[in-house]
């Protein structure tokens, strides 16, 4: 879909997204989209993924409790995503994995991914997580180091395009949405089954 100068309504964007197929690649380390990644890019991405997994891979569980959401998001938890952010814009990114599970796996999850806003040439600053009913059930921010992303996606010019977000959910579907710099428009970053 081409970037439009005006944001489109949420319902229209969801209908458009439903008709689109998922991107051919998800993880820069394993993707093979329409053009295969150069072997040196794959090696770097695999090394980065291995380093990330060494400290807190997708199955990592801690007895610690989950921290509260960021201050800016506290009032958003439980609100309707469609009402709070009625306009949908465009960005690129992905929802990669569950990085950490809190409270012995019953106290919520930390989800990780990456994002990029081509219009501002910067990572999408804030992330909200929504459940299957489009209720906001978590939030986070960008700024996590992801050296693999600009190596695999040349349009991304920052090594801090990674994001992490917390949610009290520990099962079921969750969708990640980036909140663009205007603070009113969101863009889809992916789907994950907890």
C-alpha positions as CSV (number, residue, x, y, z in Angstrom):
1,X,0.0,0.0,0.0
2,X,1.3,3.4,-0.9
3,X,1.7,6.1,1.8
4,X,-1.1,8.6,1.6
5,X,-0.9,12.2,2.7
6,X,-4.0,11.9,4.9
7,X,-4.5,9.2,7.5
8,X,-7.3,6.8,6.7
9,X,-10.1,5.7,9.1
10,X,-9.5,2.7,11.4
11,X,-12.2,0.5,9.9
12,X,-11.0,1.1,6.3
13,X,-7.4,0.4,7.3
14,X,-8.4,-2.9,9.0
15,X,-10.4,-3.9,5.9
16,X,-7.4,-3.1,3.7
17,X,-5.0,-5.0,6.0
18,X,-7.3,-8.0,6.0
19,X,-7.0,-8.2,2.2
20,X,-3.2,-8.0,2.2
21,X,-1.1,-11.0,2.7
22,X,1.5,-11.1,5.4
23,X,5.0,-9.9,4.5
24,X,7.1,-12.7,3.1
25,X,9.6,-12.2,5.9
26,X,9.3,-11.7,9.6
27,X,12.8,-12.1,11.2
28,X,15.8,-10.7,9.4
29,X,17.8,-13.7,10.5
30,X,15.5,-16.2,8.8
31,X,13.7,-14.3,6.1
32,X,13.8,-15.2,2.5
33,X,11.2,-12.8,1.0
34,X,11.2,-12.1,-2.7
35,X,14.9,-11.4,-2.7
36,X,17.1,-13.6,-0.6
37,X,19.3,-11.8,1.9
38,X,23.0,-11.7,1.4
39,X,24.8,-14.5,3.3
40,X,26.8,-11.9,5.4
41,X,23.6,-10.2,6.4
42,X,22.1,-13.5,7.5
43,X,25.2,-14.4,9.6
44,X,25.1,-11.0,11.4
45,X,21.4,-11.3,12.0
46,X,21.7,-14.8,13.4
47,X,24.6,-13.8,15.7
48,X,22.4,-10.9,17.0
49,X,19.5,-13.2,17.5
50,X,21.6,-15.7,19.4
51,X,23.0,-12.9,21.6
52,X,19.5,-11.7,22.4
53,X,18.3,-15.2,23.2
54,X,21.3,-15.8,25.6
55,X,19.9,-13.4,28.1
56,X,16.1,-13.7,27.8
57,X,14.8,-16.0,25.1
58,X,11.1,-16.5,24.3
59,X,10.7,-19.2,26.9
60,X,12.4,-17.3,29.7
61,X,10.4,-17.1,32.9
62,X,11.1,-15.1,36.1
63,X,9.5,-15.1,39.5
64,X,9.6,-11.3,39.5
65,X,6.5,-9.2,39.1
66,X,5.9,-7.1,36.0
67,X,6.6,-3.4,36.2
68,X,3.7,-1.0,35.7
69,X,3.1,0.5,32.2
70,X,4.9,3.7,31.2
71,X,3.3,6.8,32.8
72,X,1.9,8.0,29.4
73,X,0.0,4.7,29.0
74,X,-1.4,4.2,32.4
75,X,-4.8,5.8,31.6
76,X,-5.0,3.9,28.2
77,X,-5.0,0.4,29.6
78,X,-8.5,-1.1,29.1
79,X,-9.5,1.6,26.6
80,X,-10.7,0.9,23.1
81,X,-7.9,1.1,20.6
82,X,-10.3,2.2,17.9
83,X,-11.7,5.1,20.0
84,X,-8.3,6.2,21.3
85,X,-6.5,6.0,18.0
86,X,-9.1,6.3,15.2
87,X,-6.6,7.0,12.4
88,X,-4.2,4.4,10.9
89,X,-1.0,5.3,9.1
90,X,1.9,3.4,7.8
91,X,5.2,2.2,9.2
92,X,7.4,-0.9,8.9
93,X,8.3,-3.3,11.7
94,X,7.6,-6.6,13.3
95,X,6.4,-8.2,16.5
96,X,9.2,-10.7,17.1
97,X,8.7,-12.7,20.3
98,X,7.8,-13.0,23.9
99,X,11.1,-12.0,25.5
100,X,10.1,-12.6,29.2
101,X,7.3,-14.0,31.2
102,X,6.7,-12.7,34.7
103,X,5.4,-14.3,37.9
104,X,6.4,-17.9,37.0
105,X,4.6,-17.4,33.6
106,X,1.3,-16.2,35.1
107,X,2.1,-12.5,35.7
108,X,2.3,-11.0,32.3
109,X,4.7,-10.8,29.3
110,X,7.4,-8.7,27.8
111,X,7.1,-8.6,24.0
112,X,9.8,-7.4,21.7
113,X,10.0,-6.2,18.1
114,X,11.2,-3.4,15.9
115,X,9.6,-0.4,14.1
116,X,10.4,2.3,11.7
117,X,8.5,5.4,10.5
118,X,9.7,6.3,7.0
119,X,8.1,9.7,7.1
120,X,10.1,10.9,10.2
121,X,13.1,8.6,9.4
122,X,13.0,7.4,13.0
123,X,11.8,4.5,15.1
124,X,8.1,4.7,16.0
125,X,8.3,6.2,19.5
126,X,5.6,4.4,21.4
127,X,3.9,1.0,21.2
128,X,0.5,-0.2,22.4
129,X,-0.6,-3.8,22.6
130,X,-4.3,-4.8,22.0
131,X,-6.2,-8.0,22.6
132,X,-8.6,-9.6,20.1
133,X,-11.4,-7.1,21.1
134,X,-9.1,-4.2,20.3
135,X,-8.8,-3.3,24.0
136,X,-5.4,-1.7,24.9
137,X,-3.7,-4.3,27.2
138,X,-0.1,-3.1,27.3
139,X,2.4,-0.5,26.2
140,X,6.1,0.2,25.7
141,X,8.6,2.3,23.9
142,X,11.3,2.1,21.2
143,X,15.0,2.6,21.8
144,X,16.2,-1.0,22.2
145,X,19.4,-1.7,20.3
146,X,18.8,-3.9,17.2
147,X,21.9,-3.8,15.0
148,X,20.4,-6.6,12.9
149,X,17.5,-4.5,11.6
150,X,19.4,-1.8,9.6
151,X,21.7,-4.5,8.2
152,X,18.7,-6.4,6.9
153,X,16.5,-3.4,6.0
154,X,18.6,-0.6,4.5
155,X,15.8,1.9,4.9
156,X,16.2,1.7,8.7
157,X,19.1,4.0,9.6
158,X,19.0,3.6,13.4
159,X,20.4,0.7,15.5
160,X,17.8,1.6,18.2
161,X,14.7,0.6,16.2
162,X,13.9,-2.2,18.7
163,X,11.0,-1.9,21.1
164,X,9.8,-3.7,24.2
165,X,6.3,-3.6,25.6
166,X,4.7,-5.1,28.7
167,X,1.2,-6.7,29.0
168,X,-0.6,-8.4,31.8
169,X,-1.7,-11.0,29.3
170,X,0.0,-14.4,29.3
171,X,-2.2,-16.3,26.8
172,X,-4.1,-15.6,23.6
173,X,-3.6,-13.3,20.7
174,X,-2.0,-9.8,20.9
175,X,-1.5,-7.2,18.2
176,X,1.2,-4.6,18.4
177,X,0.5,-1.1,17.1
178,X,3.0,1.8,16.8
179,X,1.9,5.2,17.9
180,X,3.3,7.6,15.4
181,X,5.0,10.9,16.3
182,X,1.8,12.9,16.1
183,X,0.5,10.9,19.1
184,X,-2.9,10.3,17.3
185,X,-2.1,7.8,14.5
186,X,-1.2,4.2,14.8
187,X,0.4,1.7,12.5
188,X,0.2,-2.2,12.7
189,X,3.5,-3.8,13.8
190,X,2.3,-7.4,13.9
191,X,0.5,-10.2,15.7
192,X,1.6,-12.7,18.2
193,X,0.0,-15.7,19.9
194,X,1.0,-15.7,23.6
